[in-house]
Amino acid sequence: MNASYRGRFAPSPTGPLHFGSLIAAVSSFAQARQQQGKWLLRIEDVDLPRCDTTATTQILKALESYGMIWDEDIIYQSQRNTLYQTALDELNSKNLSYGCACSRKQINENMSSANRRLIYPGTCRDGLPNGTSARSIRLRTDNKEVHFNDIVQGHYSQNILKEVGDFIIRRADNLFAYQLAVVVDDQEQAITEVVRGSDMLDSTPRQILLQQLLGYSTPRYMHIPLATTPDGNKLSKQHHASPIPTDDPRPTLIKALAFLQQQPPADLRDCDISSIWAWTFKHWTTKTIPAQHSILYNDDNV
């Protein structure tokens, strides 16, 4: 038992939940409930231009139909700009951030590339070029490794300066960047463990660096494999993934458990939602989740 455990599920309201987002929700919910901890829900709508006003309602109804009920009030990033500004002000006061005048086009033209990753070259790091004004704000990074031990993926390290470069914490449209917002939210909600898809694995060192610079605690991290299509794309709203069914969620919930290698027994298919979850909380283990970035999702054979 770990009564102090606090996990979260943090979907972006850009469309209804699909199977890829379901396995992240199932993983985080099972982790929290097995340890008799709290499971919080955060709507990550900081990127307002991409958000769908109807998606939040769809997401909440889907979670409820699958028996995933959250603790405490829902957090909406769009309502938390004051907190993000306070964190940004602290970074500014410590000379840990700087204004960047580069446009997206200029960045694409001038960035260096290593291992197919675009790296910001530090054009504005020592001051804005003459005749320019700041568009965005970047974090000043150091030439050192940031590393952590992921519950599923194992040891992971990254030299942010060399592999990413100074990264944006406030965008040119004055919206706060995801990396800053998620760090502030995890701290404010006292999250002890972050469970999410492996597409966020290489963002984690940036978030840990921000935590260190702001004097925040660092939660444990667990990145589960992504569900991918036969052409190698992540199953996502962008690639037109189908919404999960909500009329009878039991078969899809069992498919999610099977995808996560939890080996649900055949007779579980005849049980109700609460019984499926009772079995899951009793048998849930992270040891059988494959330590790989992605798994091919085939609706016919999961």
C-alpha positions as CSV (number, residue, x, y, z in Angstrom):
1,M,0.0,0.0,0.0
2,N,1.2,3.5,-0.8
3,A,-1.4,6.0,0.4
4,S,0.9,8.9,-0.7
5,Y,0.9,7.8,-4.3
6,R,-0.5,10.4,-6.7
7,G,-0.7,9.6,-10.4
8,R,-2.5,11.4,-13.2
9,F,-3.9,11.1,-16.7
10,A,-3.5,14.2,-18.8
11,P,-5.2,14.0,-22.2
12,S,-5.2,16.9,-24.7
13,P,-8.7,17.7,-25.8
14,T,-8.1,17.6,-29.6
15,G,-10.5,14.7,-30.2
16,P,-12.1,11.7,-28.5
17,L,-10.1,9.0,-26.8
18,H,-8.7,6.3,-29.1
19,F,-7.0,3.0,-28.3
20,G,-3.6,4.6,-28.0
21,S,-4.8,7.0,-25.3
22,L,-6.8,4.3,-23.6
23,I,-3.7,2.2,-22.9
24,A,-2.1,5.2,-21.2
25,A,-5.2,5.8,-19.2
26,V,-5.5,2.2,-18.2
27,S,-1.8,2.0,-17.2
28,S,-1.9,5.1,-15.0
29,F,-5.3,4.2,-13.4
30,A,-4.2,0.6,-12.6
31,Q,-0.9,1.8,-11.1
32,A,-2.7,4.3,-8.9
33,R,-5.5,2.0,-7.8
34,Q,-3.3,-1.0,-7.1
35,Q,-1.3,1.1,-4.7
36,Q,-4.5,2.6,-3.2
37,G,-3.3,6.0,-4.2
38,K,-4.9,9.0,-5.9
39,W,-5.6,9.2,-9.7
40,L,-6.0,12.7,-10.9
41,L,-7.3,14.0,-14.2
42,R,-5.7,17.0,-16.0
43,I,-7.0,18.4,-19.3
44,E,-3.9,19.7,-21.1
45,D,-5.5,22.5,-23.1
46,V,-2.6,24.9,-22.9
47,D,-2.4,24.8,-26.7
48,L,-5.8,26.4,-27.2
49,P,-5.6,26.7,-31.0
50,R,-5.5,22.9,-31.3
51,C,-8.2,22.1,-28.8
52,D,-11.8,21.0,-29.6
53,T,-14.4,22.5,-27.4
54,T,-16.5,19.3,-27.5
55,A,-13.5,16.9,-26.9
56,T,-13.3,17.4,-23.2
57,T,-16.9,16.2,-22.7
58,Q,-16.3,13.2,-24.9
59,I,-13.1,12.3,-22.9
60,L,-14.9,12.5,-19.6
61,K,-17.8,10.4,-20.7
62,A,-15.5,7.8,-22.2
63,L,-13.4,7.5,-19.0
64,E,-16.6,7.1,-16.9
65,S,-18.0,4.5,-19.2
66,Y,-14.7,2.5,-18.8
67,G,-15.0,2.7,-15.0
68,M,-12.1,5.1,-14.6
69,I,-13.2,7.7,-12.0
70,W,-10.8,10.4,-11.0
71,D,-10.1,11.8,-7.5
72,E,-10.2,15.5,-6.7
73,D,-11.2,18.3,-9.1
74,I,-10.2,18.3,-12.7
75,I,-7.3,20.6,-13.6
76,Y,-7.5,22.7,-16.8
77,Q,-4.2,24.1,-18.1
78,S,-5.9,27.0,-19.8
79,Q,-6.9,28.3,-16.4
80,R,-3.4,28.2,-14.9
81,N,-1.5,30.9,-16.7
82,T,-0.7,32.8,-13.5
83,L,1.1,29.7,-12.1
84,Y,3.1,29.3,-15.3
85,Q,4.0,33.0,-15.4
86,T,5.3,32.8,-11.8
87,A,7.6,29.9,-12.8
88,L,8.8,31.8,-15.9
89,D,9.5,34.9,-13.8
90,E,11.7,32.8,-11.5
91,L,13.7,31.4,-14.4
92,N,14.0,34.9,-15.8
93,S,15.2,36.3,-12.4
94,K,18.0,33.6,-12.3
95,N,19.1,34.4,-15.9
96,L,18.1,30.9,-16.9
97,S,16.0,32.0,-19.9
98,Y,16.3,34.5,-22.8
99,G,14.3,36.0,-25.5
100,C,14.6,34.5,-29.0
101,A,13.9,36.5,-32.2
102,C,14.1,33.5,-34.6
103,S,11.0,32.7,-36.7
104,R,10.1,29.1,-37.4
105,K,11.4,29.5,-40.9
106,Q,14.8,30.8,-39.7
107,I,15.1,28.0,-37.2
108,N,14.4,25.4,-39.8
109,E,17.0,26.9,-42.1
110,N,19.7,27.4,-39.5
111,M,19.3,24.4,-37.2
112,S,21.9,21.7,-37.1
113,S,20.8,18.1,-37.3
114,A,22.2,15.0,-35.5
115,N,20.6,11.6,-35.7
116,R,17.7,13.3,-37.6
117,R,16.9,15.5,-34.6
118,L,16.8,19.2,-35.2
119,I,19.0,21.1,-32.6
120,Y,18.6,24.8,-31.8
121,P,22.1,26.3,-32.5
122,G,21.8,29.1,-29.8
123,T,21.4,32.0,-32.3
124,C,20.0,34.4,-29.7
125,R,21.7,32.9,-26.6
126,D,24.1,35.8,-26.1
127,G,21.7,38.5,-27.2
128,L,19.2,39.4,-29.9
129,P,20.6,40.3,-33.3
130,N,20.5,44.0,-34.1
131,G,17.1,45.2,-35.3
132,T,15.2,42.3,-33.9
133,S,12.9,41.8,-31.0
134,A,12.1,38.6,-28.9
135,R,9.3,36.4,-30.2
136,S,9.6,33.4,-27.8
137,I,11.5,32.6,-24.6
138,R,14.0,29.7,-24.4
139,L,15.6,28.0,-21.4
140,R,19.3,28.2,-21.2
141,T,20.6,24.6,-21.0
142,D,24.0,23.2,-19.8
143,N,26.4,20.8,-21.4
144,K,25.7,17.9,-19.1
145,E,23.7,14.6,-19.0
146,V,20.3,14.4,-17.5
147,H,19.4,10.9,-16.7
148,F,16.7,8.8,-14.9
149,N,15.6,5.2,-14.5
150,D,12.2,4.5,-16.2
151,I,10.1,1.8,-14.6
152,V,9.5,0.1,-18.0
153,Q,12.1,1.5,-20.4
154,G,15.1,1.4,-18.0
155,H,17.9,3.9,-17.9
156,Y,17.6,6.9,-20.1
157,S,20.0,9.9,-20.5
158,Q,20.2,12.9,-22.6
159,N,22.6,15.9,-23.1
160,I,19.9,18.5,-23.7
161,L,22.3,21.2,-25.0
162,K,23.8,18.8,-27.6
163,E,20.7,16.7,-28.5
164,V,18.0,19.4,-28.3
165,G,19.5,22.8,-27.6
166,D,17.9,25.6,-25.6
167,F,14.2,24.9,-25.8
168,I,11.1,27.1,-25.8
169,I,9.2,27.7,-22.6
170,R,7.0,30.4,-23.9
171,R,5.9,30.4,-27.5
172,A,5.8,33.2,-30.1
173,D,2.1,33.4,-29.7
174,N,2.5,34.1,-26.0
175,L,1.2,30.7,-25.0
176,F,3.2,28.8,-22.4
177,A,5.0,25.8,-23.8
178,Y,4.0,22.3,-22.8
179,Q,7.3,21.5,-21.2
180,L,7.0,24.4,-18.6
181,A,3.2,23.9,-18.0
182,V,3.5,20.1,-17.3
183,V,6.3,20.6,-14.9
184,V,4.4,23.3,-12.9
185,D,1.2,21.2,-12.9
186,D,3.0,18.0,-11.7
187,Q,4.5,20.0,-8.9
188,E,1.3,21.8,-7.9
189,Q,-0.6,18.5,-7.9
190,A,2.1,16.7,-6.0
191,I,2.4,14.0,-8.6
192,T,4.6,11.1,-7.4
193,E,4.6,9.0,-10.6
194,V,4.0,9.9,-14.3
195,V,2.7,7.1,-16.5
196,R,2.4,8.0,-20.2
197,G,3.3,6.9,-23.7
198,S,6.9,6.4,-24.8
199,D,6.6,9.3,-27.3
200,M,7.2,11.5,-24.3
201,L,10.4,9.7,-23.2
202,D,12.8,12.1,-24.8
203,S,10.9,15.1,-23.3
204,T,11.4,13.8,-19.8
205,P,15.0,15.1,-19.4
206,R,13.9,18.6,-20.3
207,Q,11.2,18.3,-17.6
208,I,13.6,17.0,-15.0
209,L,16.0,19.9,-15.8
210,L,13.2,22.4,-15.3
211,Q,12.3,20.7,-12.0
212,Q,15.8,21.0,-10.8
213,L,16.1,24.7,-11.8
214,L,12.8,25.5,-10.1
215,G,13.6,23.5,-7.0
216,Y,10.7,21.1,-7.6
217,S,10.6,17.4,-6.7
218,T,11.0,14.8,-9.5
219,P,8.4,12.1,-9.8
220,R,9.1,8.6,-11.0
221,Y,8.5,8.0,-14.6
222,M,7.0,5.1,-16.5
223,H,6.7,5.2,-20.3
224,I,4.6,2.5,-21.9
225,P,5.0,1.3,-25.6
226,L,3.0,3.2,-28.2
227,A,0.3,1.4,-30.3
228,T,1.4,1.8,-33.9
229,T,-0.2,1.2,-37.3
230,P,1.3,-1.2,-39.9
231,D,2.8,1.8,-41.7
232,G,4.7,2.7,-38.5
233,N,2.7,5.7,-37.4
234,K,1.6,6.2,-33.8
235,L,-2.1,5.5,-33.3
236,S,-3.3,9.0,-32.8
237,K,-6.0,11.5,-33.6
238,Q,-3.7,13.0,-36.2
239,H,-3.7,9.7,-38.1
240,H,-7.5,9.3,-37.8
241,A,-7.6,6.7,-35.0
242,S,-11.1,5.6,-34.3
243,P,-12.7,6.6,-31.0
244,I,-13.0,3.9,-28.5
245,P,-16.5,2.4,-28.2
246,T,-18.5,3.4,-25.1
247,D,-21.7,1.4,-25.5
248,D,-20.0,-1.8,-24.4
249,P,-16.4,-1.0,-23.2
250,R,-15.6,-4.4,-21.8
251,P,-14.0,-6.0,-25.0
252,T,-11.9,-2.9,-25.6
253,L,-10.7,-2.7,-22.0
254,I,-9.7,-6.3,-22.1
255,K,-7.8,-5.6,-25.4
256,A,-6.0,-2.8,-23.7
257,L,-4.9,-5.2,-20.8
258,A,-3.8,-7.8,-23.4
259,F,-1.8,-5.1,-25.3
260,L,-0.1,-4.3,-22.0
261,Q,0.8,-8.0,-21.6
262,Q,-1.3,-8.4,-18.5
263,Q,-2.7,-11.8,-19.7
264,P,-6.4,-11.4,-18.9
265,P,-8.1,-14.8,-18.7
266,A,-10.7,-15.7,-21.3
267,D,-13.5,-15.8,-18.8
268,L,-13.0,-12.2,-17.9
269,R,-14.8,-11.3,-21.1
270,D,-18.1,-12.3,-19.5
271,C,-17.6,-10.1,-16.4
272,D,-18.8,-6.6,-15.8
273,I,-16.5,-3.5,-15.7
274,S,-16.1,-3.5,-12.0
275,S,-15.1,-7.2,-12.0
276,I,-12.6,-6.6,-14.8
277,W,-11.0,-3.8,-12.7
278,A,-11.0,-5.9,-9.6
279,W,-9.0,-8.6,-11.4
280,T,-6.7,-5.9,-12.9
281,F,-5.9,-4.3,-9.5
282,K,-5.1,-7.8,-8.1
283,H,-2.9,-9.0,-11.0
284,W,-1.4,-5.7,-12.4
285,T,2.3,-5.8,-13.0
286,T,4.7,-3.6,-14.8
287,K,7.2,-6.4,-15.2
288,T,5.4,-7.9,-18.3
289,I,5.0,-4.6,-20.1
290,P,7.6,-4.8,-23.0
291,A,10.5,-2.4,-22.7
292,Q,10.2,-1.1,-26.2
293,H,9.1,2.1,-27.8
294,S,6.1,0.8,-29.8
295,I,4.0,-2.3,-30.5
296,L,2.1,-3.0,-33.7
297,Y,-1.6,-2.7,-32.9
298,N,-3.9,-5.1,-34.9
299,D,-7.5,-4.9,-33.8
300,D,-8.0,-8.4,-35.0
301,N,-5.4,-10.2,-32.9
302,V,-5.0,-8.3,-29.7
